């Protein structure tokens, strides 16, 4: 089907409308996405220059098929496809030889690559190391309950850790140890790439160790939680790690976490019911 435009300005304006979101969107892109954007811009610049030339040298009106115009629309790369090569790099990573030799497998992250909400923990535990998925132990079960009470399913959000390997422990010891600053610094670039691709509307850091790994600064949870922070322009809510709530069963501490999550819901402009407002974990 052929469409005659009243004038070249209209066609150029339509192209600008289609291309506009590409250039207006103020988001950080990884190198691959940035290259695609630059290629799109170069192609559009070429089309506009050609149309201007036609207007200057011909009396005939420019014509374009509907298919040609539709092809000018930008289609963002699939985020799962962009995450896949990072997952593979994590899978074979040996930057921390002591962790690479002691782990069962790496724990990359799980959930919706297009999620509005992203939770960040500190490191995999024994259960996560065994299953290859973050937050699947007792603390993970509590986190899932929090997510579901917020009105999401676990598959609608994204969950990742600062470290992708379980921190090693001395032979014969039980429990988990916190990541060292060097381990977090080494593994942090993987998380940064995940955040840049997923581009959540809100980040939630679970516990002081996750905050240190993400922001590079220490602080007490009493000082940090319950108010908004920012990570590279993305709103960041800091709250207690679910494991802390398993150790401290007092209703007041549980209520603090839920009040933090109510703030997250409001920032996401999600409806909050009266039942949710009065809920205790």
Secondary structure, DSSP 8 states (H G I E B T S, - for coil): -EEE-S-HHHHHHHHHHHHHHHHH------HHHHHHHHHHHHHHHHHHHHHHHHHHH-SS--EEEHHHHHHTS-----HHHHHHHHHHHHHT--SSHHHHHH-SS----EE-TT-SEEEEES---HHHHHHTSSS-SHHHHHHHHHHHHTT--GGGSEEEES-SS-----TT--S-----HHHHHHHHHHHHHHHHHH--SEEEEESHHHHHHHHS----HHHHTTSEEEETTEEEEEE--HHHHHH---HHHHHHHHHHHHHHHHHTT----HHHHT---
